[in-house]
Amino acid sequence: MLIELAPDFSGWDLGGLWQDLKFDLAHKKRFGWISIVGDKKWEEWGIKLSDLLFHSAQMCFFWPDQRTQGERWLREIGRMGV
């Protein structure tokens, strides 16, 4: 799965965070690899924290100018079946 955070993404409100966490917990075994494209340092750290705490999926953060690398990472890791 590729997730691209909008440039004006400023975070979650409490209700949105709760909904996101419920979805993550309910579906955490359904996603093997998640590539996230964002443009803020706090997004990168938030993804790393989320990866450690909530996901069984392998997650990787990419900056907007690295979007192609994020797509390539998904294709390659999917082919390898890691």
C-alpha positions as CSV (number, residue, x, y, z in Angstrom):
1,M,0.0,0.0,0.0
2,L,1.3,3.5,-0.9
3,I,0.0,6.4,1.3
4,E,0.8,9.9,0.2
5,L,0.2,12.5,2.9
6,A,-1.0,15.9,1.4
7,P,1.4,18.8,1.7
8,D,-1.2,20.6,4.0
9,F,-1.6,17.6,6.3
10,S,-1.2,18.9,9.8
11,G,-2.0,15.8,11.8
12,W,-5.0,14.1,13.3
13,D,-7.6,15.4,15.6
14,L,-8.5,13.1,18.5
15,G,-11.5,11.6,16.7
16,G,-9.5,10.9,13.5
17,L,-6.6,9.4,15.4
18,W,-9.0,7.1,17.3
19,Q,-10.7,6.0,14.0
20,D,-7.3,5.4,12.4
21,L,-6.1,3.3,15.4
22,K,-9.2,1.2,15.3
23,F,-8.8,0.6,11.6
24,D,-5.1,-0.3,12.0
25,L,-5.7,-2.7,14.8
26,A,-8.6,-4.4,13.0
27,H,-6.6,-4.8,9.8
28,K,-3.0,-5.0,10.9
29,K,-2.4,-8.4,9.5
30,R,-3.9,-7.5,6.1
31,F,-1.1,-5.2,4.9
32,G,2.4,-6.6,4.4
33,W,4.2,-3.4,3.3
34,I,3.3,0.2,3.5
35,S,5.2,3.0,1.8
36,I,4.4,6.5,3.1
37,V,5.3,9.7,1.3
38,G,5.3,12.9,3.4
39,D,7.1,16.2,3.6
40,K,7.6,16.8,7.3
41,K,10.1,15.4,9.8
42,W,7.4,14.8,12.4
43,E,5.5,12.6,9.9
44,E,8.7,10.5,9.4
45,W,9.1,10.1,13.2
46,G,5.3,9.4,13.6
47,I,5.5,6.6,11.0
48,K,8.5,5.0,12.8
49,L,6.7,5.1,16.1
50,S,3.5,3.7,14.6
51,D,5.5,1.0,12.9
52,L,7.0,-0.1,16.3
53,L,3.8,0.1,18.3
54,F,0.9,-1.0,16.0
55,H,1.8,-2.6,12.7
56,S,2.9,-6.1,11.8
57,A,3.4,-4.6,8.3
58,Q,6.8,-3.3,7.3
59,M,6.6,0.5,6.8
60,C,9.0,2.8,5.1
61,F,8.9,6.6,4.9
62,F,9.8,8.5,1.7
63,W,10.1,12.3,1.0
64,P,8.1,13.7,-1.9
65,D,11.1,13.7,-4.2
66,Q,11.6,10.0,-3.4
67,R,8.0,8.9,-4.3
68,T,9.4,6.8,-7.2
69,Q,11.7,5.0,-4.8
70,G,8.7,4.3,-2.5
71,E,6.8,2.7,-5.4
72,R,9.9,0.7,-6.4
73,W,10.4,-0.5,-2.8
74,L,6.9,-1.8,-2.7
75,R,7.3,-3.7,-6.1
76,E,10.7,-5.1,-5.2
77,I,9.8,-6.2,-1.7
78,G,6.5,-7.7,-2.9
79,R,8.4,-9.7,-5.6
80,M,10.8,-11.0,-3.0
81,G,7.9,-12.0,-0.7
82,V,9.8,-10.7,2.3
